[in-house]
Amino acid sequence: MNFKHFIGLESNKTGHLEKWVSAIGGLFGILGITLVSRQFLGEQEAAWVVASMGATAVLVFAVPHGPLSQPWAVVGGHLISAVIGVACARWIPMPVVAAAVAVAAAIGAMYYLRCIHPPGGATALTAVIGGANLQALGFQYVLTPVLLNALVIVLIAMAFNYAFHWRRYPAVLAVHPAGEPKAPEAKPDDLNEDNLETALEAMGSTVDISSQDLEEIYRLARENRLTELLKASRS
């Protein structure tokens, strides 16, 4: 087994422009939500909230086309996690249990609502362990600052990334180069993992997928194609 694969060290083929654009986007995103959070919370409480939004900034600016970065994932994930976190903080008397239940329930809810967003777990946890002042907000925490922050960072991501056609946000707005004139279409069996990886690299932005995922996608696609061929031969 390749040691790099074992520890999850993937080769990063994004260019320097992409890396710098992502970093600068994160700068503007965090500045925006920090200003918003300070309007509703004290310095210490704002720090708790901004911490979870910092993870969101990594996703929407470094991996703007990833499924975990899309607007519904960001807004829905933070919103439902905040509701669950506040409920657990109010109705489960043991903080340790409340914290664990909040994160677990947030994960389950995000799955069912199709808005999985990892920073949502931190939003749920913050509602439980963020301190007395934060807990005193009750369900107001859901609207301000959580929902407002989520909307602000999504809007900043849309505005900032729009200047770069290959990474416009959300993913549906991205415009990729048309490429060369079409060559004869390749058959599915002619494709391999390198073809898929090269195609993703040509998109010009980071995609939240590893080489192991590519291999698994390719394997499942071949199995699906084989199943289709078998069904066709029997009919």
C-alpha positions as protocol buffer text, in pm:
chain_id: "A"
residue {
  index: 1
  type: MET
  ca { x: 0 y: 0 z: 0 }
}
residue {
  index: 2
  type: ASN
  ca { x: 126 y: 346 z: -94 }
}
residue {
  index: 3
  type: PHE
  ca { x: 208 y: 538 z: 228 }
}
residue {
  index: 4
  type: LYS
  ca { x: 82 y: 867 z: 82 }
}
residue {
  index: 5
  type: HIS
  ca { x: -254 y: 706 z: 11 }
}
residue {
  index: 6
  type: PHE
  ca { x: -259 y: 549 z: 356 }
}
residue {
  index: 7
  type: ILE
  ca { x: -225 y: 886 z: 533 }
}
residue {
  index: 8
  type: GLY
  ca { x: -445 y: 1066 z: 279 }
}
residue {
  index: 9
  type: LEU
  ca { x: -172 y: 1286 z: 129 }
}
residue {
  index: 10
  type: GLU
  ca { x: -294 y: 1377 z: -217 }
}
residue {
  index: 11
  type: SER
  ca { x: -106 y: 1568 z: -484 }
}
residue {
  index: 12
  type: ASN
  ca { x: -248 y: 1919 z: -514 }
}
residue {
  index: 13
  type: LYS
  ca { x: -264 y: 2017 z: -880 }
}
residue {
  index: 14
  type: THR
  ca { x: -432 y: 2354 z: -838 }
}
residue {
  index: 15
  type: GLY
  ca { x: -233 y: 2654 z: -959 }
}
residue {
  index: 16
  type: HIS
  ca { x: -93 y: 2939 z: -752 }
}
residue {
  index: 17
  type: LEU
  ca { x: -373 y: 3172 z: -864 }
}
residue {
  index: 18
  type: GLU
  ca { x: -636 y: 2934 z: -733 }
}
residue {
  index: 19
  type: LYS
  ca { x: -460 y: 2904 z: -397 }
}
residue {
  index: 20
  type: TRP
  ca { x: -427 y: 3281 z: -354 }
}
residue {
  index: 21
  type: VAL
  ca { x: -784 y: 3350 z: -464 }
}
residue {
  index: 22
  type: SER
  ca { x: -908 y: 3098 z: -207 }
}
residue {
  index: 23
  type: ALA
  ca { x: -703 y: 3256 z: 70 }
}
residue {
  index: 24
  type: ILE
  ca { x: -810 y: 3612 z: -10 }
}
residue {
  index: 25
  type: GLY
  ca { x: -1172 y: 3502 z: -36 }
}
residue {
  index: 26
  type: GLY
  ca { x: -1147 y: 3351 z: 311 }
}
residue {
  index: 27
  type: LEU
  ca { x: -1009 y: 3683 z: 437 }
}
residue {
  index: 28
  type: PHE
  ca { x: -1313 y: 3876 z: 314 }
}
residue {
  index: 29
  type: GLY
  ca { x: -1553 y: 3607 z: 433 }
}
residue {
  index: 30
  type: ILE
  ca { x: -1424 y: 3607 z: 790 }
}
residue {
  index: 31
  type: LEU
  ca { x: -1407 y: 3986 z: 803 }
}
residue {
  index: 32
  type: GLY
  ca { x: -1774 y: 4000 z: 705 }
}
residue {
  index: 33
  type: ILE
  ca { x: -1903 y: 3750 z: 958 }
}
residue {
  index: 34
  type: THR
  ca { x: -1681 y: 3888 z: 1235 }
}
residue {
  index: 35
  type: LEU
  ca { x: -1837 y: 4231 z: 1190 }
}
residue {
  index: 36
  type: VAL
  ca { x: -2185 y: 4077 z: 1193 }
}
residue {
  index: 37
  type: SER
  ca { x: -2122 y: 3862 z: 1502 }
}
residue {
  index: 38
  type: ARG
  ca { x: -1985 y: 4155 z: 1704 }
}
residue {
  index: 39
  type: GLN
  ca { x: -2309 y: 4343 z: 1649 }
}
residue {
  index: 40
  type: PHE
  ca { x: -2504 y: 4078 z: 1840 }
}
residue {
  index: 41
  type: LEU
  ca { x: -2253 y: 3916 z: 2075 }
}
residue {
  index: 42
  type: GLY
  ca { x: -1972 y: 4007 z: 2307 }
}
residue {
  index: 43
  type: GLU
  ca { x: -1607 y: 3961 z: 2210 }
}
residue {
  index: 44
  type: GLN
  ca { x: -1572 y: 3615 z: 2364 }
}
residue {
  index: 45
  type: GLU
  ca { x: -1905 y: 3482 z: 2238 }
}
residue {
  index: 46
  type: ALA
  ca { x: -1837 y: 3616 z: 1888 }
}
residue {
  index: 47
  type: ALA
  ca { x: -1510 y: 3422 z: 1885 }
}
residue {
  index: 48
  type: TRP
  ca { x: -1698 y: 3097 z: 1949 }
}
residue {
  index: 49
  type: VAL
  ca { x: -1938 y: 3159 z: 1662 }
}
residue {
  index: 50
  type: VAL
  ca { x: -1676 y: 3279 z: 1415 }
}
residue {
  index: 51
  type: ALA
  ca { x: -1474 y: 2962 z: 1479 }
}
residue {
  index: 52
  type: SER
  ca { x: -1738 y: 2743 z: 1314 }
}
residue {
  index: 53
  type: MET
  ca { x: -1780 y: 2993 z: 1031 }
}
residue {
  index: 54
  type: GLY
  ca { x: -1404 y: 2979 z: 975 }
}
residue {
  index: 55
  type: ALA
  ca { x: -1446 y: 2617 z: 872 }
}
residue {
  index: 56
  type: THR
  ca { x: -1727 y: 2723 z: 639 }
}
residue {
  index: 57
  type: ALA
  ca { x: -1494 y: 2980 z: 481 }
}
residue {
  index: 58
  type: VAL
  ca { x: -1246 y: 2703 z: 398 }
}
residue {
  index: 59
  type: LEU
  ca { x: -1516 y: 2511 z: 216 }
}
residue {
  index: 60
  type: VAL
  ca { x: -1685 y: 2791 z: 20 }
}
residue {
  index: 61
  type: PHE
  ca { x: -1359 y: 2960 z: -85 }
}
residue {
  index: 62
  type: ALA
  ca { x: -1118 y: 2666 z: -119 }
}
residue {
  index: 63
  type: VAL
  ca { x: -1366 y: 2408 z: -250 }
}
residue {
  index: 64
  type: PRO
  ca { x: -1646 y: 2626 z: -393 }
}
residue {
  index: 65
  type: HIS
  ca { x: -1787 y: 2348 z: -611 }
}
residue {
  index: 66
  type: GLY
  ca { x: -1785 y: 2073 z: -350 }
}
residue {
  index: 67
  type: PRO
  ca { x: -2125 y: 1933 z: -244 }
}
residue {
  index: 68
  type: LEU
  ca { x: -2057 y: 2032 z: 118 }
}
residue {
  index: 69
  type: SER
  ca { x: -1999 y: 2393 z: 12 }
}
residue {
  index: 70
  type: GLN
  ca { x: -2320 y: 2471 z: -174 }
}
residue {
  index: 71
  type: PRO
  ca { x: -2566 y: 2731 z: -37 }
}
residue {
  index: 72
  type: TRP
  ca { x: -2822 y: 2482 z: 92 }
}
residue {
  index: 73
  type: ALA
  ca { x: -2550 y: 2286 z: 270 }
}
residue {
  index: 74
  type: VAL
  ca { x: -2411 y: 2604 z: 430 }
}
residue {
  index: 75
  type: VAL
  ca { x: -2739 y: 2768 z: 532 }
}
residue {
  index: 76
  type: GLY
  ca { x: -2937 y: 2453 z: 604 }
}
residue {
  index: 77
  type: GLY
  ca { x: -2650 y: 2281 z: 784 }
}
residue {
  index: 78
  type: HIS
  ca { x: -2583 y: 2572 z: 1018 }
}
residue {
  index: 79
  type: LEU
  ca { x: -2953 y: 2645 z: 1072 }
}
residue {
  index: 80
  type: ILE
  ca { x: -3067 y: 2296 z: 1170 }
}
residue {
  index: 81
  type: SER
  ca { x: -2752 y: 2241 z: 1378 }
}
residue {
  index: 82
  type: ALA
  ca { x: -2816 y: 2565 z: 1568 }
}
residue {
  index: 83
  type: VAL
  ca { x: -3175 y: 2464 z: 1643 }
}
residue {
  index: 84
  type: ILE
  ca { x: -3063 y: 2123 z: 1769 }
}
residue {
  index: 85
  type: GLY
  ca { x: -2778 y: 2272 z: 1973 }
}
residue {
  index: 86
  type: VAL
  ca { x: -3004 y: 2520 z: 2151 }
}
residue {
  index: 87
  type: ALA
  ca { x: -3266 y: 2252 z: 2219 }
}
residue {
  index: 88
  type: CYS
  ca { x: -3006 y: 2020 z: 2370 }
}
residue {
  index: 89
  type: ALA
  ca { x: -2856 y: 2300 z: 2581 }
}
residue {
  index: 90
  type: ARG
  ca { x: -3199 y: 2386 z: 2724 }
}
residue {
  index: 91
  type: TRP
  ca { x: -3347 y: 2042 z: 2776 }
}
residue {
  index: 92
  type: ILE
  ca { x: -3054 y: 1812 z: 2858 }
}
residue {
  index: 93
  type: PRO
  ca { x: -2919 y: 1904 z: 3204 }
}
residue {
  index: 94
  type: MET
  ca { x: -2579 y: 1732 z: 3173 }
}
residue {
  index: 95
  type: PRO
  ca { x: -2351 y: 1945 z: 2950 }
}
residue {
  index: 96
  type: VAL
  ca { x: -2134 y: 1652 z: 2841 }
}
residue {
  index: 97
  type: VAL
  ca { x: -2437 y: 1452 z: 2729 }
}
residue {
  index: 98
  type: ALA
  ca { x: -2599 y: 1758 z: 2574 }
}
residue {
  index: 99
  type: ALA
  ca { x: -2287 y: 1830 z: 2369 }
}
residue {
  index: 100
  type: ALA
  ca { x: -2262 y: 1474 z: 2241 }
}
residue {
  index: 101
  type: VAL
  ca { x: -2631 y: 1450 z: 2158 }
}
residue {
  index: 102
  type: ALA
  ca { x: -2626 y: 1789 z: 1984 }
}
residue {
  index: 103
  type: VAL
  ca { x: -2349 y: 1690 z: 1744 }
}
residue {
  index: 104
  type: ALA
  ca { x: -2490 y: 1343 z: 1683 }
}
residue {
  index: 105
  type: ALA
  ca { x: -2842 y: 1473 z: 1617 }
}
residue {
  index: 106
  type: ALA
  ca { x: -2706 y: 1749 z: 1393 }
}
residue {
  index: 107
  type: ILE
  ca { x: -2523 y: 1492 z: 1181 }
}
residue {
  index: 108
  type: GLY
  ca { x: -2835 y: 1281 z: 1144 }
}
residue {
  index: 109
  type: ALA
  ca { x: -3057 y: 1579 z: 1065 }
}
residue {
  index: 110
  type: MET
  ca { x: -2816 y: 1716 z: 805 }
}
residue {
  index: 111
  type: TYR
  ca { x: -2808 y: 1376 z: 637 }
}
residue {
  index: 112
  type: TYR
  ca { x: -3186 y: 1353 z: 612 }
}
residue {
  index: 113
  type: LEU
  ca { x: -3224 y: 1714 z: 500 }
}
residue {
  index: 114
  type: ARG
  ca { x: -2946 y: 1677 z: 241 }
}
residue {
  index: 115
  type: CYS
  ca { x: -2746 y: 1965 z: 382 }
}
residue {
  index: 116
  type: ILE
  ca { x: -2436 y: 1797 z: 525 }
}
residue {
  index: 117
  type: HIS
  ca { x: -2195 y: 2072 z: 623 }
}
residue {
  index: 118
  type: PRO
  ca { x: -1918 y: 1971 z: 869 }
}
residue {
  index: 119
  type: PRO
  ca { x: -1899 y: 2314 z: 1041 }
}
residue {
  index: 120
  type: GLY
  ca { x: -2261 y: 2260 z: 1143 }
}
residue {
  index: 121
  type: GLY
  ca { x: -2134 y: 2021 z: 1408 }
}
residue {
  index: 122
  type: ALA
  ca { x: -1935 y: 2307 z: 1561 }
}
residue {
  index: 123
  type: THR
  ca { x: -2243 y: 2531 z: 1549 }
}
residue {
  index: 124
  type: ALA
  ca { x: -2444 y: 2273 z: 1744 }
}
residue {
  index: 125
  type: LEU
  ca { x: -2160 y: 2223 z: 1992 }
}
residue {
  index: 126
  type: THR
  ca { x: -2112 y: 2597 z: 2045 }
}
residue {
  index: 127
  type: ALA
  ca { x: -2475 y: 2634 z: 2150 }
}
residue {
  index: 128
  type: VAL
  ca { x: -2406 y: 2391 z: 2435 }
}
residue {
  index: 129
  type: ILE
  ca { x: -2057 y: 2486 z: 2552 }
}
residue {
  index: 130
  type: GLY
  ca { x: -2030 y: 2849 z: 2436 }
}
residue {
  index: 131
  type: GLY
  ca { x: -2095 y: 2995 z: 2779 }
}
residue {
  index: 132
  type: ALA
  ca { x: -2380 y: 3148 z: 2977 }
}
residue {
  index: 133
  type: ASN
  ca { x: -2414 y: 3464 z: 2767 }
}
residue {
  index: 134
  type: LEU
  ca { x: -2446 y: 3265 z: 2448 }
}
residue {
  index: 135
  type: GLN
  ca { x: -2693 y: 3021 z: 2603 }
}
residue {
  index: 136
  type: ALA
  ca { x: -2900 y: 3314 z: 2730 }
}
residue {
  index: 137
  type: LEU
  ca { x: -2983 y: 3399 z: 2370 }
}
residue {
  index: 138
  type: GLY
  ca { x: -3194 y: 3085 z: 2349 }
}
residue {
  index: 139
  type: PHE
  ca { x: -3337 y: 3027 z: 2003 }
}
residue {
  index: 140
  type: GLN
  ca { x: -3239 y: 3380 z: 1906 }
}
residue {
  index: 141
  type: TYR
  ca { x: -2895 y: 3224 z: 1853 }
}
residue {
  index: 142
  type: VAL
  ca { x: -3043 y: 3044 z: 1553 }
}
residue {
  index: 143
  type: LEU
  ca { x: -3134 y: 3367 z: 1374 }
}
residue {
  index: 144
  type: THR
  ca { x: -2865 y: 3604 z: 1499 }
}
residue {
  index: 145
  type: PRO
  ca { x: -2588 y: 3535 z: 1457 }
}
residue {
  index: 146
  type: VAL
  ca { x: -2600 y: 3186 z: 1300 }
}
residue {
  index: 147
  type: LEU
  ca { x: -2849 y: 3225 z: 1015 }
}
residue {
  index: 148
  type: LEU
  ca { x: -2737 y: 3580 z: 944 }
}
residue {
  index: 149
  type: ASN
  ca { x: -2372 y: 3474 z: 936 }
}
residue {
  index: 150
  type: ALA
  ca { x: -2448 y: 3183 z: 703 }
}
residue {
  index: 151
  type: LEU
  ca { x: -2632 y: 3413 z: 463 }
}
residue {
  index: 152
  type: VAL
  ca { x: -2356 y: 3674 z: 478 }
}
residue {
  index: 153
  type: ILE
  ca { x: -2077 y: 3427 z: 395 }
}
residue {
  index: 154
  type: VAL
  ca { x: -2280 y: 3277 z: 110 }
}
residue {
  index: 155
  type: LEU
  ca { x: -2338 y: 3623 z: -38 }
}
residue {
  index: 156
  type: ILE
  ca { x: -1971 y: 3715 z: 0 }
}
residue {
  index: 157
  type: ALA
  ca { x: -1871 y: 3389 z: -168 }
}
residue {
  index: 158
  type: MET
  ca { x: -2109 y: 3457 z: -457 }
}
residue {
  index: 159
  type: ALA
  ca { x: -1984 y: 3812 z: -506 }
}
residue {
  index: 160
  type: PHE
  ca { x: -1614 y: 3735 z: -463 }
}
residue {
  index: 161
  type: ASN
  ca { x: -1602 y: 3422 z: -678 }
}
residue {
  index: 162
  type: TYR
  ca { x: -1807 y: 3577 z: -957 }
}
residue {
  index: 163
  type: ALA
  ca { x: -1499 y: 3758 z: -1088 }
}
residue {
  index: 164
  type: PHE
  ca { x: -1341 y: 3420 z: -1167 }
}
residue {
  index: 165
  type: HIS
  ca { x: -1559 y: 3244 z: -1424 }
}
residue {
  index: 166
  type: TRP
  ca { x: -1420 y: 2897 z: -1353 }
}
residue {
  index: 167
  type: ARG
  ca { x: -1502 y: 2912 z: -981 }
}
residue {
  index: 168
  type: ARG
  ca { x: -1827 y: 3106 z: -969 }
}
residue {
  index: 169
  type: TYR
  ca { x: -2041 y: 3013 z: -672 }
}
residue {
  index: 170
  type: PRO
  ca { x: -2267 y: 2821 z: -642 }
}
residue {
  index: 171
  type: ALA
  ca { x: -2130 y: 2551 z: -871 }
}
residue {
  index: 172
  type: VAL
  ca { x: -2412 y: 2583 z: -1123 }
}
residue {
  index: 173
  type: LEU
  ca { x: -2289 y: 2933 z: -1218 }
}
residue {
  index: 174
  type: ALA
  ca { x: -1936 y: 2822 z: -1309 }
}
residue {
  index: 175
  type: VAL
  ca { x: -1830 y: 2862 z: -1672 }
}
residue {
  index: 176
  type: HIS
  ca { x: -1558 y: 2627 z: -1796 }
}
residue {
  index: 177
  type: PRO
  ca { x: -1355 y: 2660 z: -2117 }
}
residue {
  index: 178
  type: ALA
  ca { x: -1524 y: 2515 z: -2425 }
}
residue {
  index: 179
  type: GLY
  ca { x: -1211 y: 2320 z: -2514 }
}
residue {
  index: 180
  type: GLU
  ca { x: -1096 y: 2187 z: -2849 }
}
residue {
  index: 181
  type: PRO
  ca { x: -1325 y: 2063 z: -3129 }
}
residue {
  index: 182
  type: LYS
  ca { x: -1486 y: 1733 z: -3042 }
}
residue {
  index: 183
  type: ALA
  ca { x: -1294 y: 1418 z: -3121 }
}
residue {
  index: 184
  type: PRO
  ca { x: -1465 y: 1082 z: -3174 }
}
residue {
  index: 185
  type: GLU
  ca { x: -1649 y: 997 z: -2854 }
}
residue {
  index: 186
  type: ALA
  ca { x: -1470 y: 755 z: -2627 }
}
residue {
  index: 187
  type: LYS
  ca { x: -1650 y: 447 z: -2502 }
}
residue {
  index: 188
  type: PRO
  ca { x: -1699 y: 417 z: -2124 }
}
residue {
  index: 189
  type: ASP
  ca { x: -1460 y: 122 z: -2112 }
}
residue {
  index: 190
  type: ASP
  ca { x: -1187 y: 337 z: -2267 }
}
residue {
  index: 191
  type: LEU
  ca { x: -1185 y: 568 z: -1966 }
}
residue {
  index: 192
  type: ASN
  ca { x: -956 y: 521 z: -1668 }
}
residue {
  index: 193
  type: GLU
  ca { x: -879 y: 691 z: -1338 }
}
residue {
  index: 194
  type: ASP
  ca { x: -619 y: 919 z: -1499 }
}
residue {
  index: 195
  type: ASN
  ca { x: -877 y: 1042 z: -1751 }
}
residue {
  index: 196
  type: LEU
  ca { x: -1119 y: 1130 z: -1473 }
}
residue {
  index: 197
  type: GLU
  ca { x: -851 y: 1303 z: -1265 }
}
residue {
  index: 198
  type: THR
  ca { x: -728 y: 1503 z: -1566 }
}
residue {
  index: 199
  type: ALA
  ca { x: -1085 y: 1610 z: -1645 }
}
residue {
  index: 200
  type: LEU
  ca { x: -1136 y: 1734 z: -1290 }
}
residue {
  index: 201
  type: GLU
  ca { x: -803 y: 1919 z: -1301 }
}
residue {
  index: 202
  type: ALA
  ca { x: -907 y: 2089 z: -1627 }
}
residue {
  index: 203
  type: MET
  ca { x: -1209 y: 2237 z: -1452 }
}
residue {
  index: 204
  type: GLY
  ca { x: -968 y: 2487 z: -1295 }
}
residue {
  index: 205
  type: SER
  ca { x: -1082 y: 2467 z: -933 }
}
residue {
  index: 206
  type: THR
  ca { x: -1046 y: 2234 z: -639 }
}
residue {
  index: 207
  type: VAL
  ca { x: -1296 y: 1948 z: -627 }
}
residue {
  index: 208
  type: ASP
  ca { x: -1366 y: 1772 z: -298 }
}
residue {
  index: 209
  type: ILE
  ca { x: -1266 y: 1425 z: -417 }
}
residue {
  index: 210
  type: SER
  ca { x: -962 y: 1205 z: -361 }
}
residue {
  index: 211
  type: SER
  ca { x: -786 y: 962 z: -593 }
}
residue {
  index: 212
  type: GLN
  ca { x: -937 y: 675 z: -395 }
}
residue {
  index: 213
  type: ASP
  ca { x: -1279 y: 827 z: -457 }
}
residue {
  index: 214
  type: LEU
  ca { x: -1200 y: 847 z: -829 }
}
residue {
  index: 215
  type: GLU
  ca { x: -1108 y: 480 z: -834 }
}
residue {
  index: 216
  type: GLU
  ca { x: -1428 y: 390 z: -652 }
}
residue {
  index: 217
  type: ILE
  ca { x: -1640 y: 608 z: -884 }
}
residue {
  index: 218
  type: TYR
  ca { x: -1479 y: 446 z: -1186 }
}
residue {
  index: 219
  type: ARG
  ca { x: -1533 y: 96 z: -1044 }
}
residue {
  index: 220
  type: LEU
  ca { x: -1898 y: 163 z: -967 }
}
residue {
  index: 221
  type: ALA
  ca { x: -1953 y: 323 z: -1308 }
}
residue {
  index: 222
  type: ARG
  ca { x: -1810 y: 14 z: -1479 }
}
residue {
  index: 223
  type: GLU
  ca { x: -2026 y: -213 z: -1267 }
}
residue {
  index: 224
  type: ASN
  ca { x: -2331 y: -4 z: -1350 }
}
residue {
  index: 225
  type: ARG
  ca { x: -2246 y: -15 z: -1720 }
}
residue {
  index: 226
  type: LEU
  ca { x: -2198 y: -391 z: -1706 }
}
residue {
  index: 227
  type: THR
  ca { x: -2537 y: -432 z: -1536 }
}
residue {
  index: 228
  type: GLU
  ca { x: -2701 y: -226 z: -1808 }
}
residue {
  index: 229
  type: LEU
  ca { x: -2541 y: -439 z: -2079 }
}
residue {
  index: 230
  type: LEU
  ca { x: -2651 y: -762 z: -1908 }
}
residue {
  index: 231
  type: LYS
  ca { x: -3009 y: -637 z: -1877 }
}
residue {
  index: 232
  type: ALA
  ca { x: -3009 y: -532 z: -2243 }
}
residue {
  index: 233
  type: SER
  ca { x: -2882 y: -872 z: -2355 }
}
residue {
  index: 234
  type: ARG
  ca { x: -3157 y: -1051 z: -2162 }
}
residue {
  index: 235
  type: SER
  ca { x: -3441 y: -839 z: -2291 }
}
